[in-house]
Amino acid sequence: MIPSRNGKELLRAQLPGIRRDLREIVSEIVVVDNGSDDGTASWLAAEWPRIHVEVSPEPLSFARAVNRGIARARYSHICLLNNDMLLEPGFFQALGAAFDRIPGLFCATAQIRFPAGVRREETGKAVMAQNSPEDFPLRCDEPIEGEDLTWVLYGSGGCSVYDAAKLHALGDVDEVYEPAYVEDLDLGYRAWQRGWPSVYVNGALVEHRHRATTSRYYKPEELERILEINYLRFLVRAVADSRLFRRLWDQAMLRLQLRAAVSPAALDALRAAPELALQGAPATPPDYPEEAFLALTNGSVAVFPGAKPTGKPTMLVVTPSLSRRRNQPSHERDQVVVAFAGTLQAPPPEILKNFTEVVLVRWAKGREGNAVAFRAALQQTVTKWRPIEARLETRDMAQYSADCGTARVVLAK
């Protein structure tokens, strides 16, 4: 599903690649012609008669345009694509395969690249974290070599596949986010609250011609203001835990105050904050703790596929260090491992050949969030692989015993 405003030339470049990649997949293409005056609808009717075109005479917000297209969709999964994304071969197959591997998956999102010579502003690996109080709390981390199916907070609304039933259960895209930005964060966050994960798929690749549409209608400072205000809307509308909301809101106010002297957008957001804060919050508590999935998706966890599964029963190995696991293959079980690591980097080949999957959690001394992330990674790994037993390696590692012991609790469920 592609929303497009005066994007005929972007679609001309994009659609052949989409059609080729969908050749072996039962599917449909829906384009929402969003207030265009460049002849998009008539061109599509003449050149692409099998494409379903939903026409809005007036330009709609991104969320409203997307929802018009979602209402036309007939299949079990929905891909949202910006018209400035160029797909590489295998895009849909890679994203679709993630749903076969991960139970309850809500969203699979692609790796985003930029044209040669253009600074890479997005990667697809979305996390919520700050290195300093002035940082915007959302960023895209550079993917690690060999990393795949790592949990992310949300999938980019410009290149992700969603479970259609789950998307509808959330009420589709929240139309309060005018005219664009933060809708995809809101979707991913509300899905995590229900225990529905999102993952980054390394093998699904797109090239993004960044802001090829929005830059024609909004100045950079206007886009910054929209982003700042919509992020505050998100905190008020989506965050259910009162203590977490207070922490995130206070962080947002501090950041805006620090930036207000140099950023008119930050100053405008500060002025709007009191009214936004009174606009209500979720009425029901989440099914999955927000602190857990925020720790899981703050950039401290990475997933690396290893040996191909054999179909044997799975054993979960929980260890403070991968080093002790060298050259210890099991001939009776497929093995997956969750371990702490000082830095997140690709495991050595001798490790990967012995495990079906390696999940690493970065350990930083004195950070309570590491333990929360470790427990969340354990839970998601157990849900994914359904191991029949767990091996806990905690001898001489008292500081990790409580976290590793969580595996027994998770397995018991």
Secondary structure, DSSP 8 states (H G I E B T S, - for coil): -EEESS-HHHHHHHHHHHHHHTTTS----EEEEES--SSHHHHHHHH-TTSEEEEESS---HHHHHHHHHHH--SSEEEEE-TTEEE-TTHHHHHHHHHHHSTT--EEEEEEE--TTS-----S-EEE--SSTTS-SEEE----TT--SEEES---TTEEEEEHHHHHHTTSS-TTS-SSSSHHHHHHHHHHHTT--EEEEEEEEEEE-TTTTHHHHS-HHHHHHHHHHHHHHHHHHH---HHHHHHHHHHHHHHHHHHTTT-HHHHHHHHHHHHHHTS---SS--SS-HHHHHHHTSS-EEEEE-S---SS-EEEEEES-GGGGTT---SSSEEEEEEEESS-----HHHHTT-SEEEEEE--TT-HHHHHHHHHHHHHHHHHH--SEEEE--TT-HHHHHHHHHHHHHHH-
